[in-house]
Amino acid sequence: MPPIYIIGCGDIGLRVAQLWQARGAIIHALVRSPASASALQTRNIMVLSGDLDQPEKLPPLPTQSMVYYFAPPPTRGVIDPRMRGFLDVIPNDRLPIRVVYISTSGVYGDVRGAWVTEESPVNPTVDRSRRRLDAEQALQAWAARTGVPVVILRVPGIYGPGRLPVEVVKSGRPILSEAESMYTNRIHADDLANICVVAGEQRSPPGIYNVSDGNPGSMAQYFKAVADLLGVPHPPEVGMEEAKRVLSAEMMSYLTESRRVDNSKMLRDLGVMLKYPTLTEGLRSCRDN
């Protein structure tokens, strides 16, 4: 079993690490701060110190490693210099055996509620999605040069225990009305971690995969369902014009795109079976934790 190297070992990275550890794999993780290093070491994860913003100082990859790249791009700009810098310093004599990258379904942009497959055109409308697309393209170009298999997972909103908008719902802040809400897509964190593990297996075909539970809803439905889970009143609803005045620019950027993510390729080619194929089932797992 190859060593697993996780770059960006946050919540999803830890879930992936635990699944691989259960199989007997040795986990390495790139960390920037001593606090992060200490936290990961308590989980029997071998830490390598480095900063993606200083790629020339990054430690060498473990030999014949399977790499998960979960680190976010910078918060500004339309390119991802972190991904580009990381790829540039990998020597040809230490290539990984595979790379799995978590991207975003936001690369498709707004398609007015239409279904999107991996063959759909990419047309990101906000910079955070443009940065992810740039990382995808850099990784694909590198893979073409080196021959390393690459899996790109285009992921929508992630939810699960510890990943719910509890404070937002409890605060009574308004949400965009159900009547004007756009389609949104979700995946439970545990399902995403399992998909990442399957994507890292040598038997899994490389390529791009849409990741979702296959049951798109609306942001209003999501917030109301979370409110029901918490036993608090539904947030007040406002129309689009009022939402533009009272909601943050970041929130509005999510509310102005509408698409439904087709996950059939993921289910077929990766052969995964979702533990939480609906929001109802997924939220039930949050109640039990």
Beta strands, then each sheet from edge to edge (+ up, - down):
strand 1: 4-7
strand 2: 27-31
strand 3: 46-49
strand 4: 66-69
strand 5: 98-104
strand 6: 115-116
strand 7: 150-155
strand 8: 157-159
strand 9: 175-176
strand 10: 183-184
strand 11: 186-188
strand 12: 207-210
strand 13: 217-218
strand 14: 237-238
strand 15: 260-261
sheet 1: 3+ 2+ 1+ 4+ 5+ 7+ 12+
sheet 2: 6+ 15+
sheet 3: 8+ 11+
sheet 4: 9+ 14+
sheet 5: 10+ 13-
end
